[in-house]
Amino acid sequence: MPAAEVMIEINAASAEAREKYVAAMLQGWNRKPVDCRFRVIFFDEAHNLPAGTQQLLLKPVEEPAPGIVFIFATTEPHGLTAALRSRLQLIRIEPFSSAVALDLLEYVGRRKNLSFDREALSLVAAAKPYPRDMIIGLQQLSEYGRHIDVQLVKDVLDLSICDHLENYMLALASGDRWAQVRAMHDWSDEETIKARWVRLFLLTVYYNEVLGQRVVADALCYGMHRTRASFVQSLAKRHQIADKAALATFVESMLVFWSERGSEEPAKLKLTFALFEAVCSAGAGSNGVLSRTEYKAVPSISVPPATIAAATTVADIFPPTEDDGFITPEEVREIVNRASFLIQHHGSYFTVAARVEAPASRDMTETDAIAVASSRCQVLLTALAADKPVASILQLENDSGAIVARLVACHAVDDTDRASSCIRKWCEETEAMGLIVHVREAPERDSGEFHWSAVRELCAGFCEDAAVPVQQTLRAVLGISRNDRRSPSPIKGARLIFSGQVSGTEIAIACANEMKPLSAFDAKAWKQLYSGWEEFEHVDRMAEVAVRSEMLISLAGRYGDGSETYLAEVTKLLSWWRSLGAQGRARSWQVWW
């Protein structure tokens, strides 16, 4: 009985991949096999194939002889010519999951009668995620002829990442700010990579040490058993956490901190790490979660008291108590100021404006209509989030009995086509529910104009024109035309919901170290509302944030974090920054005041 298949392997990086050798091979092997059902012609490291050889292969690959299969293995598909790629089907070989990789290594280790620690094999799986590389790595370790433990794996496979991650996480748990700075400095990877490892470590701790479940979120972090145990012990001791429930709440809040941030630019991540360290040093508040408002240990970050929600709040709701049901001047102020802040601090604009209307109906109460319209907006936010925080403002109005939800958001989906696809699908689903939908997306250009037009639309339902003196109404100074103005009916409950990067909590965090934002609205500089000055302010603001953070770190290194001298110097520094105010900071652009 003939064999099922025979494979002819050619190393594309060797001389046998030259055009004349491949031509001779094809002449002998590119014909219907008689001794097997299939003959596989396999090119390894195919991106190294010379251009002439790739040209030669076009015809045989397009019209192979019966029973002939061509396979090109490569980690760099772009190394193949477009003509050759167009004749091939791309099959991606993904690395094993951490749990599957660990099971495979254990199976191979037992078959070879190797002596090993499970946590050591998890490090091998993390260092060598692809099957072939894992087996080769295990073979390298077995050649030392001794028990395979964590230290051997670190030495042989050069897993310095373990040491960097261990140094940072243990410094974090102990509250040693200087050790945290030193660990970050010695860790040469990009901030995005560091953030990924910190998240994975915390997730592994949460499932295994806190919940007591065997979950391999990442093989490398799973292999760091002793480090995780020391981290939990140090964390519990320093913050006087007495039971598993309190520990679970604390670690959950650490995970929430990172889940709300997603991926950021390296420069922003440096500031995010500094904030994370400060929050962890402060410890748990009265509710057991990481607290900003109860920060007492080291006043290296000050939080402005105005319009700031509690640290666990993910959104701000207006009005906070029952009122007459109409939008107020203070709410208009919040909308404009927070929209301005989004540009000043994050350099971002609102990119989506959606309107959902739940028509008046006998079968739907006002409360039900509000719930339906706002929940559909939340579904859209989730689709646009891509696991990153989404700045958004949701407004609810009563339009002659129909509930209208207006949403403006800065989506986190990097792929514009994908974002548009998500929006189209959402529109179809929402309309199928009998709701009326309208969505606008920001054009590639004029993002600033779109941003502010969406903000003006939110403010157009304000009716108390007597709020602004000098014979100018508030809608007039905001540039809301008469045709765009609305006169909504009163609505019960929440009218405005700010979330993500424009929530009070996020603004409070961003305003640490007395970095209060500018406000053309509060200064009544009406001509400057839409002039675009925020883009220039963003550059200067980020530079000043970095400078102030470095000054605090320098003080900690000089006097010792938590010492009386350090606290006194920090207090002086914060007092000086406070005296400067928002307008007293150095600027590189032509200011408007």
Secondary structure as UniProt FT lines:
FT   STRAND          3..11
FT   TURN            12..13
FT   HELIX           15..17
FT   HELIX           19..29
FT   STRAND          36..44
FT   HELIX           46..48
FT   HELIX           51..62
FT   TURN            66..67
FT   STRAND          68..72
FT   HELIX           77..79
FT   HELIX           82..85
FT   TURN            86..87
FT   HELIX           98..111
FT   TURN            112..113
FT   HELIX           118..127
FT   HELIX           131..142
FT   TURN            143..144
FT   HELIX           150..157
FT   HELIX           160..174
FT   HELIX           177..186
FT   HELIX           191..205
FT   HELIX           206..210
FT   HELIX           219..223
FT   HELIX           225..238
FT   TURN            239..240
FT   HELIX           244..259
FT   TURN            260..261
FT   HELIX           266..282
FT   TURN            286..287
FT   TURN            293..294
FT   TURN            306..307
FT   TURN            311..312
FT   STRAND          315..318
FT   HELIX           329..346
FT   STRAND          352..358
FT   TURN            362..363
FT   HELIX           366..385
FT   TURN            386..387
FT   STRAND          391..399
FT   TURN            400..401
FT   STRAND          402..410
FT   HELIX           416..432
FT   TURN            433..434
FT   STRAND          436..441
FT   HELIX           447..459
FT   TURN            460..461
FT   HELIX           465..467
FT   TURN            470..471
FT   HELIX           474..477
FT   TURN            478..479
FT   HELIX           482..484
FT   STRAND          496..499
FT   HELIX           500..502
FT   HELIX           504..510
FT   HELIX           512..514
FT   TURN            520..524
FT   HELIX           526..528
FT   TURN            529..530
FT   HELIX           533..559
FT   TURN            561..562
FT   HELIX           564..580
FT   TURN            581..584
//
